[in-house]
Amino acid sequence: MSVHAPATPQLFELYREMRRIRTFEERCLQLRRDDVIAGSIHLCAGQEAVPVGALAALEENDRVVATYRGHGWAIASGVPLDGLMAEICQRAAGVNGGRGGSAYASAPEHRFFGENSIVGGGLPIADGLALAAQLQGTGRVVAVSFGDGATNQGAAHEAIVMAIARRLPVLFVCENNEWSEMTPISAIVPGDRLAARAGGYGLPAEVVDGTDPIAVRAAVAAAAARARAGEGPTFLECRVVRLLGHYNADVEHYREAEERAADRERDPLPRARHQLRAEGVDESAIADADADANADVDTAVSGALASPQPDPATAADHVVGAVAPDAESTRTAATTSLTYAKAVTEALRRELAERPDTILFGEDIAIPGGVFGVTRGLLDEFGGARVFDTPIAEAAILGTAVGAALDGCRPIAEIMWGDFLLVALDQLVNQAANVRYLHRGRRTASLVVRCQQGVAPGSCAQHSQSLEALLAHVPGLRVGLPGTAQDAYAMLRAAVADDDPCVLFESRVLYPRKGDVALDAPLEPVGGARLRRPGDDLAILTWGQVQHTVLEAAHALAGDGISAAVLDLRWLAPLDDAAIERLVTRTNRVLVVHEANVTGGFGAELVARITERHFDELDAPPARLGAPDVRFPSAPSLQNALLPSARAIADAARTVLA
Ligand SMILES: Cc1ncc(C[n+]2csc(CCOP(=O)(O)OP(=O)(O)O)c2C)c(N)n1
């Protein structure tokens, strides 16, 4: 601390913090040039007044989500400099043990819910954190920072729409440095339109001088007060300058020298110093603040450099949680006959009743009760705070689920059709799937996404796909496909109880199909295949709705004296390798059947695994049968020509046996 009492302590303290950030950024640049840091870094020099002003207006318990250019936000949030610097240097002592690096650091224990290296990806997550705050009645607000370029992202639009619809306590803080990487925002958005454009959504929006921490603090304080009063989100366009280029090696060949010089004129640090001097602050107090910043950053750098590289033996740790062995407890429990759809409803009802942290949302799921009626009655029973309709905004739905899961909720989000996941995959693949790994198991994204998929008579190419292989490819996600009413119930309850992000692909053609459901059986863990039919001559591995056609085929084969076992894998992640092994070693012949297109389908993965492990023992090469690589047509006659029929499955089985 300075020994000289400054005349304007508030600005002085803000200056000290800005100085620490600037010094930190300058040192990062040097460490990158010295190859201590690997990869690109994106520095916030010129933008310090925004995080510093914002955090000066926020409370200890509020939340921050940052742009990838987020070192300043992390520091202002209170992330210790040494842990942050070690993270940027990819060292073991980093706040994420070197898993996040410069652009993806996260330290929720310091209210800093992470940078986001996907431009615009943080905004929907901020919605989810705000939803958690709203539900928990904490009065917390969430500030999310992003660049001018991010305002053009669909996720940003969706997040603003969602925040308005739910009156979420979010502060959308746009740091407009006039450049989106190497393209000026003026080339994309005519005129000074970012706040005006945001205002068009119908939320308070204003332009703020982002080089003045006091102006930022005032604007954020007013926005936070509105949010805490239940008045919903605010959009702040903070005008800043970018002093060190887009990234460390950017020489800004695309920018005019005059423009860069004009930016330097607006540098917030000389401006604050000038103001402090004008207000009579002792020059030596300013020099002391600068020296303190140097000393703090020196200590952080020494700490970071003293830390070892992360242990390579830990590289595969914390992808997903461990799973308890599956006891198949349903075998002895009493059962009730329910449709597959009602089994889902009952699972949701029980989870909402038993777990106060669960919330259910999606398009048309609350008042209308879902387009298939699966969520009917749940709004009345559990109320609009926990069961609600969303905008038609899949990225916002999934991002809200991620954010809410990060802060103590167990969201169950419905995506009406599996095909619609494709417009929002970022939130599952780049966001949810990374949470456990990035935080080394200290945070998880305990969310469930329910959707339904597959071909039904008349469904078109955009409402027919089977996309499970796409998601089973992604480490960090659980993927299940219930094929019976019992599994629609039990797998959903297992997914809700699980701490990792689970995607359940239900089947709308199975919704009306009845089955016995053990409602009061002990909860299952995720994972675990089920043998639907025993057999010795051949193993047919399958899942989802097509298993019923497979069972027909197995029945027909039995008529020919062929004993085909049918194993319903149920979960592709975690995969029940042990059950597959047991069956393969018994039959030595394998056919995989799925409804998805053959190329890159999960059958390819199974055939490869089985071949790798059992090449020498197998009596025949493992085979797979799926829909051919064709888009799905709407006409039932064309659909039927493509779907695996019982006859085609039986023929494929005979070929394996021959
Ligand atoms: C979804 C996505 N698209 C593109 C990129 C590549 N990219 C990284 S930063 C950036 C520019 C972002 O500009 P802006 O939002 O204005 O932030 P600023 O760089 O000004 O801080 C781009 C295009 C990315 N990381 N994510």
The ligand as a Tripos MOL2 file, in Angstrom:
@<TRIPOS>MOLECULE
LIG
   26    27     1     0     0
SMALL
NO_CHARGES

@<TRIPOS>ATOM
      1 C1        -17.6060  -18.9810  -32.4710 C.3       1 LIG1
      2 C2        -16.2640  -18.4230  -32.7920 C.ar      1 LIG1
      3 N1        -16.0440  -17.8980  -34.0180 N.ar      1 LIG1
      4 C3        -14.8290  -17.3780  -34.3300 C.ar      1 LIG1
      5 C4        -13.8160  -17.3940  -33.4180 C.ar      1 LIG1
      6 C5        -12.4370  -16.8430  -33.7860 C.3       1 LIG1
      7 N2        -12.2690  -15.5550  -33.0850 N.ar      1 LIG1
      8 C6        -11.6270  -15.4750  -31.9360 C.ar      1 LIG1
      9 S1        -11.6600  -13.9520  -31.3250 S.2       1 LIG1
     10 C7        -12.5350  -13.3630  -32.5930 C.ar      1 LIG1
     11 C8        -12.9230  -11.9150  -32.6530 C.3       1 LIG1
     12 C9        -13.9390  -11.5690  -31.6440 C.3       1 LIG1
     13 O1        -14.2090  -10.2110  -31.7070 O.3       1 LIG1
     14 P1        -14.9460   -9.4750  -30.5470 P.3       1 LIG1
     15 O2        -16.1150  -10.2480  -30.1210 O.co2     1 LIG1
     16 O3        -15.1880   -8.0740  -30.9900 O.co2     1 LIG1
     17 O4        -13.9290   -9.5050  -29.3460 O.3       1 LIG1
     18 P2        -12.5470   -8.7480  -29.2080 P.3       1 LIG1
     19 O5        -11.5490   -9.5240  -29.9730 O.co2     1 LIG1
     20 O6        -12.7340   -7.3940  -29.7510 O.co2     1 LIG1
     21 O7        -12.2520   -8.7590  -27.7660 O.co2     1 LIG1
     22 C10       -12.7690  -14.3600  -33.5060 C.ar      1 LIG1
     23 C11       -13.5040  -14.1640  -34.7690 C.3       1 LIG1
     24 C12       -14.0870  -17.9980  -32.1700 C.ar      1 LIG1
     25 N3        -13.1500  -18.1060  -31.2260 N.pl3     1 LIG1
     26 N4        -15.3190  -18.4480  -31.8810 N.ar      1 LIG1
@<TRIPOS>BOND
     1     1     2 1
     2     2     3 ar
     3     2    26 ar
     4     3     4 ar
     5     4     5 ar
     6     5     6 1
     7     5    24 ar
     8     6     7 1
     9     7     8 ar
    10     7    22 ar
    11     8     9 ar
    12     9    10 ar
    13    10    11 1
    14    10    22 ar
    15    11    12 1
    16    12    13 1
    17    13    14 1
    18    14    15 2
    19    14    16 1
    20    14    17 1
    21    17    18 1
    22    18    19 2
    23    18    20 1
    24    18    21 1
    25    22    23 1
    26    24    25 1
    27    24    26 ar
@<TRIPOS>SUBSTRUCTURE
     1 LIG1         1 GROUP 0 **** ****
